[in-house]
Amino acid sequence: MHALTGFSLVSLLGFGYLSWDWTKPSLVADGPGEVSEQPSAAPPQPPHIIFILTDDQGYHDVGYHGSDIETPTLDRLAAEGVKLENYYIQPICTPSRSQLLTGRYQIHTGLQHSIIRPRQPNCLPLDQVTLPQKLQEAGYSTHMVGKWHLGFYRKECLPTRRGFDTFLGSLTGNVDYYTYDNCDGPGVCGFDLHEGESVAWGLSGQYSTLLYAQRASHILASHSPRRPLFLYVAFQAVHTPLQSPREYLYRYRTMGNVARRKYAAMVTCMDEAVRNITWALKRYGFYNNSIIIFSSDNGGQTFSGGSNWPLRGRKGTYWEGGVRGLGFVHSPLLKRKRRTSRALVHITDWYPTLVGLAGGTASAADGLDGYDVWPAISEGRASPRTEILHNIDPLYNHARHGSLEGGFGIWNTAVQAAIRVGEWKLLTGDPGYGDWIPPQTLAAFPGSWWNLERMASARQAVWLFNISADPYEREDLAGQRPDVVRALLARLAYYNRTAIPVRYPAENPRAHPDFNGGAWGPWASDEEEEGEEEEGRARGFPRGRRKKKCKICKLRSFFRKLNTRLMSQRI
């Protein structure tokens, strides 16, 4: 059991609603209410699917969760649809996106460690049939706008080769919102805005949130509502760097904390971008036969203005603040609207759910870890999902106090892992920083603020919580319920037997943007691709196969170990 130091709540600053010019065409389109909706007579099937994914938006950072940030569009769409309040995602970017597009846990794609870095010869496994590819088979037109972050070292890894008819966005994890530059270390910088498979130099200077919303509206304007559409909008917002148009900063000028002020402005700008996309759906005849899904990709980064309060932890951790997602579904096709769903839903579930809505088939027989949860969302039925494997990461720093003996001989508790079964959640190894962090609205906190609810001891490697009764993870029951601990450790061991080797290759200097005209993009030649296949597994090689010799293997080994120790912490 852990001990906590003193605790006190931090009061929030109140502020008044700040008005602005709603008629500016460069920022806000005409409101959805000004577009007359067509009568809903026997809508065609299958439905249009609009999936909106935000980046690093905290659990607390939406109006209907009591936030100090204005999100009127998200509040209205959620209120008129179904709020998902038992919805889970992954703690960092690449894992959530890979599970969304494959319907598989990370342990079944080899992406269970960290993210795909720009210089790694790695991408979403090419043998996986992606969600947009399945929708294309069902007759859908598929389009992606925004952040990819699933690898690009080969052209076969690009969005347009993985099921999307069109693509406008960035390939790496984070870029400047105006210049689209991204640096992956000192002096390793390049431009990252692509249209299709070409570098979109001419679009530089436009704020990405507004640019992506405009492109989504353009797609809707040029597409026939008679053909089913899948539109995946993966906003860069609200990931760092913290940048926002001045118009949005003004209304939060009384917010003392500078990072929170910029972050709030970015969230509100994104909210209005969603408003414009919704307006376009109505204007161009899609809305009555559409399904809008809104999801965050991981917990908020509390060091950069985000807030997951009152949940424990932050982005990059397996506490609820890192994996409990913002999510809702808004659609005229919902049978039971204007309600909150407590059905257990995971980001892998969207794959079979959306394929099913499209008239296709996807099931566990296809190797999927997701479930079709549409009856639970639309009709209020029980969720077919009863457990979630949050992850098993054998490469993450092993906990000093974990051992096989501590796991009853079933599981090495030094390994970072987390699982939810029914109402129980088990964490082993090092789950990440386990603080409860109040919203940072004040200009400056006293030095003792960081000690309000920090962990006083880290001398353990197993935690057990009843998440239904204790969603804030304040009462560790591992000592009281060893029977439950044993059962969940056995489930971890079961899943681990199905895992494939981790793919986390060393970075390759050939990926430097200077070798690609100053932009990030595919760089591997055929010979390099073959060599990387030999070296791609971060832990060991298949039996009977010798590691390919090369002059810089020792250097690559050094950087691989360095990545393993440091990169996950930096994320």
Salt bridges, closest charged atoms under 4 A:
GLU37 OE2 - LYS282 NZ 3.31
ASP55 OD2 - ARG97 NH2 3.51
ASP55 OD2 - LYS147 NZ 2.46
ASP56 OD2 - HIS239 NE2 3.79
ASP56 OD2 - LYS315 NZ 2.95
ASP61 OD1 - ARG260 NH1 2.83
ASP68 OD1 - ARG260 NH2 2.84
GLU70 OE1 - ARG251 NH1 3.54
GLU80 OE1 - ARG76 NH1 3.80
GLU85 OE2 - HIS65 NE2 2.90
GLU156 OE1 - ARG154 NE 3.61
ASP184 OD1 - ARG117 NH2 3.28
ASP184 OD2 - ARG119 NE 2.97
ASP192 OD1 - HIS194 ND1 3.15
GLU195 OE2 - ARG215 NH1 2.79
GLU197 OE2 - ARG161 NE 2.64
GLU247 OE2 - LYS24 NZ 3.77
GLU272 OE2 - ARG251 NH2 3.62
ASP297 OD2 - ARG97 NH2 2.94
GLU320 OE1 - ARG324 NH2 2.99
GLU320 OE2 - LYS425 NZ 2.87
ASP349 OD1 - ARG385 NH2 2.71
ASP369 OD2 - HIS108 ND1 2.77
GLU379 OE2 - LYS335 NZ 3.63
GLU379 OE1 - ARG381 NE 2.78
GLU387 OE2 - ARG491 NH2 2.70
ASP393 OD2 - HIS113 ND1 2.84
ASP435 OD2 - ARG454 NH1 2.71
GLU453 OE1 - ARG474 NH1 2.70
GLU473 OE2 - LYS425 NZ 2.93
ASP483 OD2 - ARG481 NH2 3.02
GLU507 OE2 - ARG117 NE 3.65
GLU507 OE1 - ARG119 NH2 3.41
ASP514 OD2 - HIS512 ND1 3.66
GLU528 OE2 - ARG510 NE 3.71
GLU529 OE1 - ARG154 NE 3.28
GLU532 OE2 - ARG556 NH2 3.52
GLU535 OE1 - ARG556 NH1 2.62
GLU535 OE2 - ARG560 NH2 3.35
